Amino acid sequence: MGMHIAFWVLSLLAVAAAVGVIWQKNLFRAVLFLVLCFFAIAGIFVTLSADFLAAAQLIINVGAVAILMIMSIMLTREITSGSPSNILGLPALAVTGILAAAIIMVSSSTSWLLSPSSPVESTTGALATILFNNEGFIFLIQLAALLVLVTIIGAIVLLKEEK
């Protein structure tokens, strides 16, 4: 019962943080709301016994994407000016509402096969063995880390003030 309550609390927190990202005018605060949303989604994965997805969510989204965005914002001069309002706001809201209604209708009309119990053992060890052994994806993971580093250096070079 406690996991159900935690799931719904984290779900509401994730939705509230996502709304905060959309409506926040200050870019830095919007990114902080995004980080909060990422943490809430990682918590949702934990309540669903998807520990590997929770760890990946924290490492990739919070550890890389959010930090990169915060660094990019801090390197720019204008932190408080958000994106200007555009004329596509209402059509985007209408399309989002239609998609949300379609997802809710499909989700409620589908008969989901549910297991009566949680997984017996953690899947993280088996997934780590598959990913990081000699035949795994370690090279691609290191390449992704290198690309993030090059992106950070590129952002610093592009945003450096000319003197």
C-alpha positions as MATLAB code, in Angstrom:
seq = 'MGMHIAFWVLSLLAVAAAVGVIWQKNLFRAVLFLVLCFFAIAGIFVTLSADFLAAAQLIINVGAVAILMIMSIMLTREITSGSPSNILGLPALAVTGILAAAIIMVSSSTSWLLSPSSPVESTTGALATILFNNEGFIFLIQLAALLVLVTIIGAIVLLKEEK';
ca = [
       0.000    0.000    0.000;
       2.892    2.357    0.745;
       4.343    1.931   -2.741;
       0.972    2.860   -4.266;
       0.859    6.067   -2.278;
       4.477    6.860   -3.162;
       3.717    6.193   -6.840;
       0.807    8.639   -6.888;
       2.639   11.295   -4.882;
       5.656   11.068   -7.219;
       3.343   11.123  -10.253;
       1.671   14.306   -9.047;
       5.088   15.802   -8.292;
       6.325   14.937  -11.808;
       3.265   16.509  -13.440;
       3.502   19.621  -11.242;
       7.216   19.988  -12.029;
       6.518   19.590  -15.764;
       3.879   22.318  -15.552;
       6.439   24.457  -13.696;
       8.886   23.976  -16.585;
       6.285   25.167  -19.063;
       5.026   28.194  -17.172;
       8.269   29.446  -15.626;
       9.633   32.616  -17.231;
      13.045   32.347  -15.585;
      15.171   29.848  -17.543;
      17.256   28.770  -14.570;
      14.185   28.019  -12.460;
      12.636   26.151  -15.398;
      15.688   23.872  -15.542;
      15.462   23.331  -11.781;
      11.836   22.257  -12.245;
      13.053   19.919  -14.996;
      15.585   18.367  -12.620;
      12.802   17.899  -10.045;
      10.684   16.203  -12.722;
      13.601   13.879  -13.592;
      14.015   12.939   -9.904;
      10.289   12.254   -9.567;
      10.357   10.001  -12.639;
      13.320    8.105  -11.186;
      11.293    7.656   -8.002;
       8.379    6.321  -10.053;
      10.728    3.761  -11.605;
      11.812    2.696   -8.114;
       8.196    2.174   -7.036;
       7.668    0.002  -10.135;
      10.711   -2.182   -9.255;
      12.578   -0.914  -12.324;
      15.801   -0.123  -10.503;
      17.973   -0.103  -13.618;
      15.723    2.460  -15.316;
      15.800    4.595  -12.162;
      19.604    4.532  -12.129;
      19.765    5.296  -15.854;
      17.304    8.172  -15.371;
      19.478    9.686  -12.655;
      22.768    9.205  -14.495;
      21.671   10.304  -17.950;
      18.997   12.922  -17.398;
      19.927   14.430  -14.050;
      23.654   13.828  -14.310;
      24.237   14.832  -17.898;
      21.359   16.637  -19.565;
      20.306   18.822  -16.649;
      23.858   19.760  -15.669;
      24.650   20.615  -19.298;
      21.567   22.822  -19.479;
      22.399   24.562  -16.200;
      25.970   25.197  -17.369;
      24.737   26.564  -20.695;
      22.317   28.908  -18.972;
      24.961   30.088  -16.513;
      27.340   30.847  -19.389;
      24.827   33.124  -21.087;
      24.217   36.670  -20.021;
      20.416   36.652  -19.843;
      19.222   34.222  -17.205;
      15.927   35.848  -16.286;
      14.422   36.370  -19.740;
      12.434   33.371  -20.844;
      11.353   32.436  -24.306;
       9.112   35.007  -25.933;
       5.467   34.088  -26.299;
       4.624   32.766  -29.728;
       1.434   32.396  -31.695;
       1.528   28.594  -31.646;
       0.733   28.299  -27.930;
      -2.986   27.606  -28.309;
      -2.632   25.129  -31.213;
       0.068   23.291  -29.227;
      -2.263   23.174  -26.218;
      -5.080   21.772  -28.402;
      -2.844   19.079  -29.915;
      -1.550   18.170  -26.440;
      -5.117   17.854  -25.152;
      -6.105   15.613  -28.067;
      -3.060   13.389  -27.554;
      -3.674   13.199  -23.799;
      -7.321   12.219  -24.376;
      -6.248    9.519  -26.865;
      -3.666    8.110  -24.427;
      -6.205    8.058  -21.590;
      -8.831    6.328  -23.758;
      -6.387    3.674  -25.008;
      -4.953    3.097  -21.527;
      -8.351    2.690  -19.919;
      -9.741    0.396  -22.640;
      -6.723   -1.954  -22.716;
      -6.743   -5.048  -20.534;
      -3.310   -4.988  -18.946;
      -1.650   -8.229  -17.877;
      -0.399   -7.654  -14.353;
       1.819   -9.900  -12.302;
       0.497  -10.503   -8.787;
       3.952  -10.077   -7.241;
       7.044   -7.928   -7.611;
      10.200   -9.306   -9.243;
      12.050  -11.738   -6.988;
      15.527  -10.433   -7.702;
      17.011   -7.249   -9.052;
      17.686   -7.078  -12.774;
      20.460   -4.515  -12.481;
      23.296   -7.048  -12.196;
      22.198   -9.018  -15.255;
      21.748   -5.862  -17.321;
      25.139   -4.517  -16.228;
      26.779   -7.780  -17.279;
      25.160   -7.585  -20.703;
      26.059   -3.911  -21.193;
      29.602   -3.861  -19.859;
      31.142   -7.203  -20.838;
      33.542   -7.572  -23.771;
      30.739   -8.084  -26.283;
      28.595   -5.319  -24.772;
      28.133   -1.635  -25.352;
      30.948   -0.176  -23.267;
      32.500    1.540  -26.290;
      29.205    3.260  -27.142;
      28.754    4.393  -23.545;
      32.264    5.867  -23.506;
      31.603    7.499  -26.881;
      28.432    9.113  -25.495;
      30.419   10.486  -22.538;
      32.990   11.905  -24.954;
      30.230   13.569  -26.991;
      28.817   15.192  -23.840;
      32.293   16.496  -22.978;
      32.771   17.905  -26.498;
      29.344   19.554  -26.273;
      30.261   21.248  -22.989;
      33.574   22.487  -24.383;
      31.824   23.674  -27.559;
      29.248   25.601  -25.529;
      31.999   27.286  -23.525;
      33.921   28.248  -26.685;
      30.811   29.580  -28.442;
      29.627   31.590  -25.475;
      33.006   32.980  -24.508;
      33.081   36.745  -24.578;
      35.389   38.380  -27.079;
      37.799   40.817  -25.432;
];
